Amino acid sequence: MKVLVINCGSSSLKFQLIETETNDVLAKGLCERIGIEGSNFEYKKGDGEKTGTLTEMKNHKDAVALVIKALTDPETGVVSSLDEIDAVGHRTVHGGEKFKSAVRINEDVIKAIEEVSDLAPLHNPACITGIRACQELMPNLPHVGVFDTAFHQTMKPEAFLYAIPYEYYDKYKVRRYGFHGTSHDYVSKRAAELLGKDRKDLKIIVCHLGNGASVSAVENGECVDTSMGLTPLEGLIMGTRSGDLDPAVISYLMGKENLSCEEVTDILNKKSGVLGMTGVSSDFRDIGKAAAEGNEKAENALKAYALRVAKYIGSYAAAMNGVDAIAFTAGIGENDADVRERICGYLTFLGTELDKDKNKTARGKETIISKPEGKPVLMVVPTNEELAIAMQTVALIKG
């Protein structure tokens, strides 16, 4: 089956057309600056060269129309018409408690996504806009929602409840939801396959380390805990997000700097993390370079980052009463050998030992990076959220 995967932001739209029988990406691209002057459309056919054009896109409907035109174009396209596409899979960030798996999108589903939009104000409204545009231009295709929060819905109350008055959970569903679920699901499955075992027989910790980052504990195929919370702000130190901190920091800064709650929240989301700690960048490549050149703030940020990840790994090993494999994924997890080495330096108490030579050469490819005699197994497993969305879409359509 051919599945068109759509990932909408407030002013962007990423897409991939995937042949799920072979896992081949037939075409992919990006619509940038939608509704903004200087909007750009990038397109890449299979293994061909990427092309880019400045093209006016007033709204997401214009963007979807450009995607369809490129995919069906006699020269650049990969299908002769929309009839060759079997379904559209939409990445949806927040599904609240309602969605525990992929669902066929209808008006009730859209309403439910709208109802939790205050928990993901930057993502859910944009997703709905994209869904509406796709439904209008591709009305005969099934549309499927795949939720970042769904995989974590197997967490039990002891893992997802906060120690605040229970009435806030009753009234507003204030709880831990977790994110990057599609990635955690895919990587934990793939890690088990690489070990030649069934995921239901393993305890796996997945470290999704990118500009946004999270850790999950996957026991017997189900998520039992994860580091992100009500929003993607909780948990690890990230590119621009603070991660865990004393909640009193918010009121303290409000008083000292005469800031509103919204202003402090904006600082914690957009001006903190390694960017705030170093003043250098939110990109770990820049942080690593600065540290190598003797920048003390950059070195301290890398140390703090590694320690935070290691602490979560240790706590999740305790939560599952053991761990069989630890998988590193996403931009930093897949490509930054130095960060992996820093993290793994804390993990020898578990009985594992990093193979430094394998770690240095493991860049964006599936690799076991621990020594054979060590347990748990340390692994690099590249994520593929688009393929995971496509496969979940196919599974739902086929029933």
ABEGO torsion letter per residue (X at the ends): XBBBBBBBBAABBBBBBBBAAAGBBABBBBBBGBGBBGBBBBBBBEABBBBBBBBBBABAAAAAAAAAAAAABAAABABABAAABABBBBBBABAEAABABBBBBBAAAAAAAAAAAAABAAAAAAAAAAAAAAAAABAABBBBBBBAAAAAAABBAAAABBBBBAAAAAAAGBBBAEBGAAAAAAAAAAAAAAAGBBAAABBBBBBBBBABBBBBBBBGGBBABBABBABAABEBBBAABAEBBBAAAAAAAAAAAGBBAAAAAAAAAAABEAAAAAGABABAAAAAAAAAAGBAAAAAAAAAAAAAAAAAAAAAAAAAGEBABBBBBEAAAAABAAAAAAAAAAAAAAGBBBBAAAAAABBGBBBBABBAABOBBBBBBBBBAAAAAAAAAAAAAAX
